Amino acid sequence: MNMEHHSASPQSTEQLAQELSLWARPGQCILLSGDLGSGKSTFARAFIRALAGNAEEFDIPSPTFSIVQSYDQTRVPVGHIDLYRLQSNAEVDELGLDELLVDHVLLVEWPDRFPKNMSVDCLSINFSGSGQTRVLNITAVGSWNELLARNAAINAFIATSKFSGGVRSFLEGDASSRRYEAITQNASNAILMDMPKRPDGPIVKDNKPYSTIAHLAESINAVVGINDFLFKLGFSAPEIYDVDRDTGLALIEPLGTTVFGRMMARGDGMREPMMAAVEVLADMANRQWPDRVPVRGGGQHRVADYDLPALLIEVDLLPTWYWPHVNGTNPTNETCTILANIWTNLISRLATDHRVWTLRDFHSPNLMWLPERTGIRRVGLIDTQDCVMGYPAYDLVSLLQDARVDVDFQFADELFNYYCGLREPSKNFDRSDFERDFAILGAQRATKILGIFARLFKRDGKPAYLKHMPRVSRYLARNITHPALAELKEWHDQNLPIS
């Protein structure tokens, strides 16, 4: 892809750099060429500063004399390189740029001597012009073609909204392909959800990919249908301002920055927020939920059953990914079959007389504290798209056995009792059955997460999730002490001990 960008001021060049920084990934190269004073350094500094969170105090010296200036604390590590003083390819080879490229994005000024085949994902920007005016000729290679096309689609979408001309900044990504940006237009704010249609993954079972069997959202239609319905009922799901279903883009209500997970990390008092979250779940459990919801613009979204195939394919992540991670070998087919049979029997024992919407990730990263609101609206709900028709105990497990932060067992037990107290007046609640379901689904969720975290490490190169494995193992060990899970505990004791 080739494109031309006209910049009328240094600020315009900086805005482009900030925009392109939203797509920064390790292994990319951005090659900056042009005469002295043409704007290369202006672009590079703005790009790095954006990755540093636009911290004005962030020092960005010129690499003219150091040649390589590395920034390892930015959102994506950056290597800022100036090859102006080098005279030969051999001198470039001595810099070890190929090693730096493994986990950095490289910004290269005077790239004439930069090795042509070092990266398959290169963005070449040539600066020309005079005075305040600059023309940036941009050539994309590799993944930059797709990224620039997506960037253009986002700009076109925002231009049709009340946030037209707003400043885009990185908000967060997650373990999936979804991205989020903050959009600021004067005093107005919104969150951009970037959720392209999910491509089919490899076939794993019954001629279907994992995402289909596990009923993971395939498009932004799930977000629109689920959020609109929750919002209508009075829950604090984000209001959706604008949506383009074809491109998978939406502008949604920001619910602030008071995330449960951050509160816990700071050591904030969590009794009131956690009790409020329990109240949300008790409220949801006492409602009747539809299995289809309308999607604005036409059509419906079907809320899939959290059925046996879905629960089993999630359990299968443990022998597929966690077992090899721990043991360095694969389990035998017989071992896997025995485990699947145990889980089939356990799932068959779950109470099925009252199914509810189950968000599946009702935990600290996806819950927002909104104390200025009242009742169930004090808890903001995000990341709702994988909602299924499931079991009341599942989301309570997600909350009380949080994979990313410690929830003290004594506090968790208090909250469990509080939930049961809220539910006991209901005709469809039996505490003994609920305790059994909580243990079964707690073990199932912990089993799944151990597999997911091992997969994120092995397949996706994301080692940060490994630090959470001991916590999740403790949850699993606790859940399988319930008498209903005695057979599963015996399997683990013999094959894959959990401590």
Salt bridges, closest charged atoms under 4 A:
GLU4 OE1 - HIS6 NE2 2.86
GLU19 OE2 - ARG168 NH1 3.81
ASP72 OD1 - HIS104 NE2 2.56
ASP103 OD1 - HIS104 ND1 2.65
GLU109 OE2 - HIS80 NE2 2.74
ASP174 OD2 - ARG178 NH2 3.03
GLU181 OE1 - ARG168 NE 2.73
GLU181 OE2 - ARG179 NH2 2.68
ASP194 OD1 - ARG150 NH2 2.61
ASP194 OD2 - ARG179 NH1 2.80
ASP228 OD1 - ARG296 NH2 2.87
GLU253 OE2 - ARG373 NH2 3.00
ASP268 OD2 - ARG266 NH2 2.73
GLU272 OE2 - ARG378 NH1 3.20
GLU279 OE1 - ARG378 NH2 3.13
ASP283 OD1 - ARG287 NE 2.55
ASP307 OD1 - HIS215 NE2 3.23
GLU314 OE2 - ARG360 NH1 3.32
GLU314 OE2 - LYS448 NZ 3.57
ASP361 OD1 - HIS363 NE2 3.93
ASP361 OD1 - ARG445 NH2 3.42
ASP383 OD1 - ARG178 NH2 2.92
ASP406 OD1 - ARG471 NE 2.79
ASP406 OD1 - ARG474 NH2 3.25
ASP413 OD2 - ARG478 NH2 2.94
GLU414 OE1 - ARG271 NH1 3.14
GLU424 OE2 - ARG431 NH1 3.93
ASP433 OD1 - ARG436 NH1 3.40
GLU435 OE2 - ARG431 NE 2.94
ASP437 OD1 - ARG436 NH2 3.10
ASP460 OD1 - ARG459 NE 2.87
ASP493 OD2 - LYS489 NZ 3.03
